Amino acid sequence: MLLPEAPRPTSRVILPIQYLRGIAAMMVVWFHGVEQLNGAKTLIPNSFGNSGVDIFFVISGFIMVVTTSGTRISPLEFMRRRIIRVVPLYWLLTLAMVGAALVAPSLFRTLIVTPVTLVESLLFIPHYSNSFPAMAWPLLVPGWTLNFEMFFYLVFALSLALPVRWRLPALLVVFVALVSTGLVFGPLDSAPARVYTSLIMVEFVLGAVIGTWWLRHQAEPPRVVSGLAIVIGLAMLLMRNAEPLGTFTQIIGATLLVFGALHAAFADWHVPLLRAVGDSSYSLYLTHVFALGALRIVWAPLTGSSLSPLSIYGFMATAIVVCGAVGYAAWRWIETPLSRRLQSVGRR
């Protein structure tokens, strides 16, 4: 999901991308929050919340291109940085969840842990879940997006060995070939094959295309074009999976939204709270399932068996605040110190 750090170029236009990361993370919280209460879906639509992942993937492709531009970073150094960025918090939360499940199995009634699935989860190897057999999910369910991310990072790292002008064409060839294989011969039986040939892999490449365009032209979309892209993009994300486009609906929507956000006018918006959510979006994404689970346990005794509209809306409002606070705390006191320490050790 979600996800790479924001770049720190001199241009202020990147700030809206950081805002989008925060919005995307909260969309995912909304999606899973509604699922915590039986019957909540009848009052609150939540399917559009899953489109937060699509936004994350487009942003990821954009940021990888922007952060490596003008540098001579090697494939190995790129992967070292990505591993330090992604792995520590994910491993920590996965191992904490497994440890808690061993000590108190009743807390995780659907979690089935085996040595093989634990290793596969920690190494970002797609596999079918023992708990949810139809899904290629790791033990820490939000980590399914990291399986996509890490594969994209690997292919992108290999492209860094090529001359700059060949990098984007190489990415296009690889991912178009993979996605075409999935469309023609899929769905494939193998979990890794199903993930690596998934249509949503295109979102990373589309983000890379936007990043390449922005770097080459050092220009922003015209104000009218930017506004239309955002409006149409949001509408398509809300209409997730709508016919006749199906999955392409959210793919195009997320791409338009990221492209439209590159107008410098949005960089003049100073929203500290949304910036904080964007900064902590990775921690928020990984920790929100724990926060939601704990809140659900606490919420039930407070409201009893009644699931009135007021109770459901109250739960969702509280969930947004609690998940945001937990994610920010994890980012500030766990993710950031860990990353800094490991970066320092890695450089030495």
SULWOQUI-V707421 format. One record per backbone hydrogen bond with DSSP energy under -0.5 kcal/mol. CO is the residue of the C=O (numbers start at 1). NH is the residue of the N-H. E is the energy in kcal/mol with one decimal. If there is no record, write none. Layout:
co: {CO | CO}
nh: {NH | NH}
e: {E | E}
//
This chain:
co: {11 | 12 | 14 | 14 | 15 | 16 | 17 | 18 | 19 | 20 | 21 | 22 | 23 | 24 | 25 | 26 | 27 | 28 | 29 | 30 | 31 | 33 | 34 | 37 | 39 | 40 | 40 | 46 | 47 | 48 | 49 | 50 | 50 | 51 | 52 | 53 | 54 | 55 | 56 | 57 | 58 | 59 | 60 | 61 | 62 | 63 | 64 | 65 | 66 | 68 | 74 | 75 | 76 | 77 | 78 | 79 | 80 | 81 | 82 | 83 | 83 | 86 | 87 | 88 | 89 | 90 | 91 | 92 | 93 | 94 | 95 | 96 | 97 | 98 | 99 | 100 | 104 | 105 | 108 | 110 | 111 | 114 | 115 | 116 | 117 | 118 | 119 | 120 | 121 | 124 | 132 | 132 | 135 | 135 | 139 | 140 | 141 | 142 | 143 | 144 | 145 | 146 | 147 | 148 | 149 | 150 | 151 | 152 | 153 | 154 | 155 | 156 | 157 | 158 | 159 | 163 | 163 | 164 | 164 | 166 | 167 | 168 | 169 | 170 | 171 | 172 | 173 | 174 | 175 | 176 | 177 | 178 | 179 | 180 | 181 | 182 | 190 | 191 | 192 | 193 | 195 | 198 | 199 | 200 | 201 | 201 | 202 | 203 | 204 | 205 | 206 | 207 | 208 | 209 | 210 | 211 | 212 | 213 | 214 | 222 | 223 | 224 | 225 | 226 | 227 | 228 | 229 | 230 | 231 | 232 | 233 | 234 | 235 | 237 | 239 | 242 | 242 | 245 | 246 | 246 | 247 | 248 | 249 | 250 | 251 | 252 | 253 | 254 | 255 | 256 | 257 | 259 | 260 | 263 | 264 | 264 | 265 | 266 | 268 | 269 | 270 | 271 | 272 | 273 | 274 | 275 | 276 | 278 | 280 | 281 | 282 | 283 | 284 | 287 | 287 | 288 | 289 | 290 | 291 | 292 | 293 | 294 | 295 | 296 | 297 | 298 | 299 | 300 | 303 | 308 | 309 | 310 | 311 | 312 | 313 | 314 | 315 | 316 | 317 | 318 | 319 | 320 | 321 | 322 | 323 | 324 | 325 | 326 | 327 | 328 | 329 | 330 | 330 | 331 | 334 | 335 | 336 | 337 | 338 | 339 | 340 | 341 | 342 | 343 | 344}
nh: {14 | 15 | 17 | 18 | 19 | 20 | 21 | 22 | 23 | 24 | 25 | 26 | 27 | 28 | 29 | 30 | 31 | 32 | 33 | 34 | 35 | 36 | 37 | 40 | 42 | 43 | 44 | 49 | 50 | 51 | 52 | 53 | 54 | 55 | 56 | 57 | 58 | 59 | 60 | 61 | 62 | 63 | 64 | 65 | 66 | 67 | 68 | 69 | 69 | 71 | 78 | 79 | 80 | 81 | 82 | 83 | 84 | 85 | 86 | 87 | 88 | 90 | 91 | 92 | 93 | 94 | 95 | 96 | 97 | 98 | 99 | 100 | 101 | 102 | 103 | 104 | 107 | 108 | 111 | 112 | 113 | 118 | 119 | 120 | 121 | 122 | 123 | 125 | 124 | 126 | 129 | 135 | 129 | 137 | 141 | 143 | 144 | 145 | 147 | 148 | 149 | 150 | 151 | 152 | 153 | 154 | 155 | 156 | 157 | 158 | 159 | 160 | 160 | 161 | 162 | 166 | 167 | 167 | 168 | 170 | 171 | 172 | 173 | 174 | 175 | 176 | 177 | 178 | 179 | 180 | 181 | 182 | 183 | 184 | 185 | 186 | 194 | 195 | 196 | 197 | 198 | 201 | 202 | 203 | 204 | 205 | 206 | 207 | 208 | 209 | 210 | 211 | 212 | 213 | 214 | 215 | 216 | 217 | 218 | 226 | 227 | 228 | 229 | 230 | 231 | 232 | 233 | 234 | 235 | 236 | 237 | 238 | 239 | 240 | 242 | 245 | 246 | 248 | 241 | 249 | 251 | 252 | 253 | 254 | 255 | 256 | 257 | 258 | 259 | 260 | 261 | 262 | 263 | 266 | 267 | 268 | 268 | 269 | 270 | 271 | 272 | 275 | 276 | 277 | 278 | 279 | 280 | 281 | 284 | 285 | 286 | 287 | 288 | 290 | 291 | 292 | 293 | 294 | 295 | 296 | 297 | 298 | 299 | 300 | 301 | 302 | 303 | 304 | 306 | 312 | 313 | 314 | 315 | 316 | 317 | 318 | 319 | 320 | 321 | 322 | 323 | 324 | 325 | 326 | 327 | 328 | 329 | 330 | 331 | 332 | 333 | 334 | 335 | 336 | 338 | 339 | 340 | 341 | 342 | 343 | 344 | 345 | 346 | 347 | 348}
e: {-0.8 | -1.7 | -1.0 | -1.4 | -1.9 | -2.5 | -1.7 | -1.6 | -2.3 | -3.0 | -2.2 | -2.0 | -2.0 | -1.7 | -2.0 | -2.4 | -2.3 | -2.3 | -2.6 | -2.1 | -0.8 | -1.3 | -1.0 | -1.9 | -1.0 | -1.4 | -2.6 | -1.6 | -1.3 | -1.9 | -1.8 | -1.4 | -0.6 | -1.9 | -2.1 | -2.3 | -2.0 | -2.5 | -2.4 | -1.9 | -2.1 | -3.1 | -2.3 | -1.5 | -2.2 | -2.9 | -1.1 | -0.7 | -0.6 | -1.5 | -2.6 | -2.3 | -2.3 | -2.2 | -2.3 | -2.7 | -2.2 | -1.9 | -2.5 | -2.5 | -0.5 | -1.1 | -3.2 | -2.6 | -2.6 | -2.3 | -2.9 | -2.1 | -2.3 | -2.4 | -2.6 | -2.5 | -2.2 | -1.8 | -1.8 | -3.2 | -2.0 | -1.3 | -1.0 | -0.5 | -0.5 | -2.2 | -2.2 | -2.7 | -2.2 | -2.4 | -1.9 | -2.8 | -1.1 | -0.7 | -0.7 | -2.6 | -2.8 | -1.6 | -1.1 | -2.5 | -2.3 | -1.4 | -1.1 | -0.9 | -2.5 | -3.1 | -1.3 | -2.4 | -2.9 | -2.1 | -2.2 | -3.0 | -2.9 | -1.9 | -1.7 | -1.0 | -0.8 | -1.4 | -1.8 | -1.8 | -0.6 | -1.2 | -0.6 | -2.0 | -2.3 | -2.6 | -2.5 | -2.5 | -2.5 | -2.4 | -2.0 | -2.2 | -2.7 | -2.4 | -1.9 | -2.0 | -2.5 | -2.4 | -2.8 | -1.4 | -2.5 | -2.3 | -2.9 | -1.3 | -1.5 | -1.6 | -1.9 | -1.3 | -0.9 | -1.0 | -2.5 | -2.1 | -2.1 | -2.4 | -2.2 | -2.4 | -2.5 | -2.5 | -2.6 | -2.3 | -2.3 | -2.2 | -2.0 | -3.2 | -2.5 | -2.5 | -2.6 | -2.1 | -2.4 | -2.9 | -2.3 | -2.7 | -2.1 | -2.3 | -2.0 | -2.2 | -1.5 | -1.1 | -1.8 | -0.5 | -2.3 | -1.8 | -0.6 | -1.9 | -1.5 | -2.7 | -2.1 | -2.5 | -1.8 | -2.7 | -2.1 | -2.2 | -2.3 | -2.8 | -1.7 | -1.4 | -1.2 | -1.6 | -1.0 | -0.5 | -1.1 | -1.3 | -0.7 | -0.8 | -0.5 | -2.4 | -2.5 | -2.0 | -2.4 | -2.8 | -1.9 | -1.2 | -2.9 | -2.6 | -2.0 | -2.4 | -1.6 | -0.8 | -2.1 | -2.8 | -1.9 | -2.4 | -2.3 | -2.4 | -1.8 | -1.9 | -2.8 | -1.7 | -0.7 | -0.9 | -1.8 | -2.0 | -0.9 | -2.3 | -2.9 | -2.4 | -2.2 | -2.2 | -2.3 | -2.4 | -2.7 | -2.1 | -1.6 | -3.1 | -2.8 | -1.8 | -2.4 | -2.8 | -2.6 | -2.3 | -2.4 | -2.5 | -2.3 | -2.7 | -2.6 | -1.6 | -3.1 | -2.6 | -2.1 | -2.6 | -2.6 | -2.4 | -2.5 | -2.5 | -2.2 | -2.3 | -2.7 | -2.2 | -1.8}
//
